[in-house]
Amino acid sequence: MAQPPHGPQGYGQPTPPGPGQQNAPGQWQQAPPGHGQQSPPAHGQQSPPAYGQQQAPPGYGQQQSPPGYGQQQSPPGYGQQAGPGYGQQPQPGQQPQQPVGQSQLIVNLRKPFGLLADQMVSPIVRINGHQATARWGQNFYPTHAGHHQIDCSSNYMWQFGPGSMTLDIPPGQSVEVHYTGPVVTFGSGRMGYEVQPRPGMVAWIVIISIPVALILLLIVVGIVSAIAG
């Protein structure tokens, strides 16, 4: 018995396929989203926030991801500088600016005697019993006004050439002192407000002169003997 034909489909509605039939092109396909609508996210993807909405900040205990490979963090703002740590000295040839009202101690350490001796011998500076960072040349130490005890020495395989002095630094002013180590490691050093002569220089000249004089004397005796013979 024949079945009555189906009624006409509504406008824009495709006819469903019968048994054994395949969808014709354009049939039973979901219509694309209308204007202003977004398609649902795929599996594993998160939908972006709606217009005008902001993403919530990370919860407590969550950290933001670090910058990717090759990315650099922004430099410090205008006028910001990473100053040296406490006890660090400025670069050679640079004199730090003394803050207004800050007292300062300047210690000049004269390089040791001998070729490449400054590479093998290191200076030691103690201010009021506390060891401070030091190098050969000028050293700047911001400090408080008042009475101070300065001790300097040299160090090779042991400490030698000690020198010390006491001084008073007025408020907001600088005081400069000088240290000179000895020529030999069993001598003492010298400290003062002016450049100090090197201790032990006369003894070193005498010690060096004796073998040189003996060698010259033997040469002269040999020449005289050769002439006389």
Contacts in CASP RR format, 6 or more apart in sequence:
PFRMAT RR
TARGET T0000
AUTHOR 0000-0000-0000
METHOD contacts of the structure
MODEL  1
MAQPPHGPQGYGQPTPPGPGQQNAPGQWQQAPPGHGQQSPPAHGQQSPPA
YGQQQAPPGYGQQQSPPGYGQQQSPPGYGQQAGPGYGQQPQPGQQPQQPV
GQSQLIVNLRKPFGLLADQMVSPIVRINGHQATARWGQNFYPTHAGHHQI
DCSSNYMWQFGPGSMTLDIPPGQSVEVHYTGPVVTFGSGRMGYEVQPRPG
MVAWIVIISIPVALILLLIVVGIVSAIAG
9 15 0 8 1.000
14 24 0 8 1.000
14 26 0 8 1.000
14 27 0 8 1.000
14 28 0 8 1.000
14 29 0 8 1.000
15 27 0 8 1.000
16 27 0 8 1.000
16 28 0 8 1.000
17 23 0 8 1.000
17 24 0 8 1.000
17 27 0 8 1.000
17 28 0 8 1.000
23 29 0 8 1.000
33 39 0 8 1.000
38 47 0 8 1.000
40 47 0 8 1.000
41 47 0 8 1.000
49 55 0 8 1.000
58 64 0 8 1.000
67 73 0 8 1.000
76 82 0 8 1.000
84 90 0 8 1.000
87 132 0 8 1.000
87 133 0 8 1.000
87 141 0 8 1.000
88 133 0 8 1.000
89 133 0 8 1.000
89 134 0 8 1.000
89 135 0 8 1.000
89 139 0 8 1.000
89 140 0 8 1.000
90 96 0 8 1.000
90 140 0 8 1.000
95 138 0 8 1.000
95 140 0 8 1.000
96 140 0 8 1.000
98 104 0 8 1.000
98 142 0 8 1.000
98 172 0 8 1.000
98 174 0 8 1.000
99 142 0 8 1.000
100 172 0 8 1.000
101 171 0 8 1.000
101 172 0 8 1.000
102 142 0 8 1.000
102 172 0 8 1.000
103 142 0 8 1.000
103 143 0 8 1.000
103 144 0 8 1.000
103 145 0 8 1.000
103 146 0 8 1.000
103 169 0 8 1.000
103 170 0 8 1.000
103 171 0 8 1.000
103 172 0 8 1.000
103 173 0 8 1.000
103 174 0 8 1.000
104 140 0 8 1.000
104 141 0 8 1.000
104 142 0 8 1.000
104 143 0 8 1.000
104 169 0 8 1.000
104 172 0 8 1.000
104 173 0 8 1.000
104 174 0 8 1.000
104 175 0 8 1.000
105 127 0 8 1.000
105 140 0 8 1.000
105 141 0 8 1.000
105 143 0 8 1.000
105 148 0 8 1.000
105 150 0 8 1.000
105 169 0 8 1.000
105 174 0 8 1.000
105 175 0 8 1.000
105 177 0 8 1.000
106 138 0 8 1.000
106 139 0 8 1.000
106 140 0 8 1.000
106 141 0 8 1.000
106 174 0 8 1.000
106 175 0 8 1.000
106 176 0 8 1.000
106 177 0 8 1.000
107 125 0 8 1.000
107 134 0 8 1.000
107 138 0 8 1.000
107 139 0 8 1.000
107 141 0 8 1.000
107 150 0 8 1.000
107 152 0 8 1.000
107 176 0 8 1.000
107 177 0 8 1.000
107 178 0 8 1.000
107 179 0 8 1.000
108 137 0 8 1.000
108 138 0 8 1.000
108 139 0 8 1.000
108 176 0 8 1.000
108 177 0 8 1.000
108 178 0 8 1.000
108 179 0 8 1.000
108 195 0 8 1.000
109 123 0 8 1.000
109 125 0 8 1.000
109 134 0 8 1.000
109 135 0 8 1.000
109 136 0 8 1.000
109 137 0 8 1.000
109 139 0 8 1.000
109 152 0 8 1.000
109 179 0 8 1.000
110 136 0 8 1.000
110 137 0 8 1.000
110 178 0 8 1.000
110 179 0 8 1.000
110 180 0 8 1.000
110 181 0 8 1.000
110 195 0 8 1.000
110 196 0 8 1.000
110 198 0 8 1.000
111 117 0 8 1.000
111 118 0 8 1.000
111 136 0 8 1.000
111 137 0 8 1.000
112 118 0 8 1.000
112 121 0 8 1.000
112 136 0 8 1.000
112 154 0 8 1.000
112 181 0 8 1.000
113 181 0 8 1.000
113 183 0 8 1.000
113 198 0 8 1.000
113 201 0 8 1.000
113 204 0 8 1.000
118 136 0 8 1.000
120 156 0 8 1.000
121 154 0 8 1.000
121 155 0 8 1.000
121 156 0 8 1.000
122 154 0 8 1.000
122 155 0 8 1.000
122 156 0 8 1.000
123 134 0 8 1.000
123 135 0 8 1.000
123 136 0 8 1.000
123 152 0 8 1.000
123 153 0 8 1.000
123 154 0 8 1.000
123 155 0 8 1.000
123 179 0 8 1.000
124 131 0 8 1.000
124 134 0 8 1.000
124 152 0 8 1.000
124 153 0 8 1.000
124 154 0 8 1.000
124 155 0 8 1.000
124 159 0 8 1.000
125 131 0 8 1.000
125 132 0 8 1.000
125 133 0 8 1.000
125 134 0 8 1.000
125 139 0 8 1.000
125 150 0 8 1.000
125 151 0 8 1.000
125 152 0 8 1.000
126 132 0 8 1.000
126 150 0 8 1.000
126 151 0 8 1.000
126 152 0 8 1.000
127 141 0 8 1.000
127 143 0 8 1.000
127 148 0 8 1.000
127 149 0 8 1.000
127 150 0 8 1.000
128 148 0 8 1.000
128 149 0 8 1.000
129 149 0 8 1.000
129 151 0 8 1.000
132 139 0 8 1.000
132 141 0 8 1.000
133 139 0 8 1.000
143 169 0 8 1.000
144 169 0 8 1.000
145 169 0 8 1.000
145 170 0 8 1.000
145 171 0 8 1.000
145 172 0 8 1.000
145 173 0 8 1.000
146 168 0 8 1.000
146 169 0 8 1.000
146 170 0 8 1.000
147 166 0 8 1.000
147 167 0 8 1.000
147 168 0 8 1.000
148 166 0 8 1.000
148 167 0 8 1.000
148 168 0 8 1.000
148 169 0 8 1.000
149 164 0 8 1.000
149 166 0 8 1.000
150 164 0 8 1.000
150 165 0 8 1.000
150 166 0 8 1.000
150 167 0 8 1.000
150 177 0 8 1.000
150 191 0 8 1.000
151 162 0 8 1.000
151 163 0 8 1.000
151 164 0 8 1.000
152 162 0 8 1.000
152 163 0 8 1.000
152 164 0 8 1.000
152 179 0 8 1.000
152 189 0 8 1.000
152 191 0 8 1.000
153 159 0 8 1.000
153 160 0 8 1.000
153 161 0 8 1.000
153 162 0 8 1.000
153 163 0 8 1.000
153 189 0 8 1.000
154 160 0 8 1.000
154 161 0 8 1.000
154 181 0 8 1.000
154 182 0 8 1.000
154 185 0 8 1.000
156 185 0 8 1.000
158 185 0 8 1.000
160 182 0 8 1.000
160 185 0 8 1.000
160 186 0 8 1.000
160 187 0 8 1.000
161 181 0 8 1.000
161 182 0 8 1.000
161 185 0 8 1.000
161 187 0 8 1.000
161 188 0 8 1.000
161 189 0 8 1.000
161 199 0 8 1.000
162 188 0 8 1.000
162 189 0 8 1.000
163 179 0 8 1.000
163 188 0 8 1.000
163 189 0 8 1.000
163 190 0 8 1.000
163 191 0 8 1.000
164 191 0 8 1.000
165 177 0 8 1.000
165 191 0 8 1.000
165 192 0 8 1.000
167 175 0 8 1.000
167 177 0 8 1.000
168 175 0 8 1.000
169 175 0 8 1.000
176 193 0 8 1.000
177 191 0 8 1.000
177 192 0 8 1.000
177 193 0 8 1.000
178 191 0 8 1.000
178 192 0 8 1.000
178 193 0 8 1.000
178 194 0 8 1.000
178 195 0 8 1.000
178 196 0 8 1.000
179 189 0 8 1.000
179 190 0 8 1.000
179 191 0 8 1.000
179 192 0 8 1.000
179 196 0 8 1.000
180 189 0 8 1.000
180 190 0 8 1.000
180 191 0 8 1.000
180 195 0 8 1.000
180 196 0 8 1.000
180 197 0 8 1.000
180 198 0 8 1.000
180 199 0 8 1.000
181 189 0 8 1.000
181 190 0 8 1.000
181 198 0 8 1.000
181 199 0 8 1.000
182 188 0 8 1.000
182 189 0 8 1.000
182 198 0 8 1.000
182 199 0 8 1.000
182 200 0 8 1.000
183 198 0 8 1.000
183 199 0 8 1.000
183 200 0 8 1.000
183 201 0 8 1.000
183 203 0 8 1.000
183 204 0 8 1.000
184 200 0 8 1.000
184 203 0 8 1.000
184 204 0 8 1.000
187 199 0 8 1.000
187 200 0 8 1.000
188 199 0 8 1.000
189 196 0 8 1.000
189 199 0 8 1.000
190 196 0 8 1.000
190 197 0 8 1.000
190 199 0 8 1.000
END
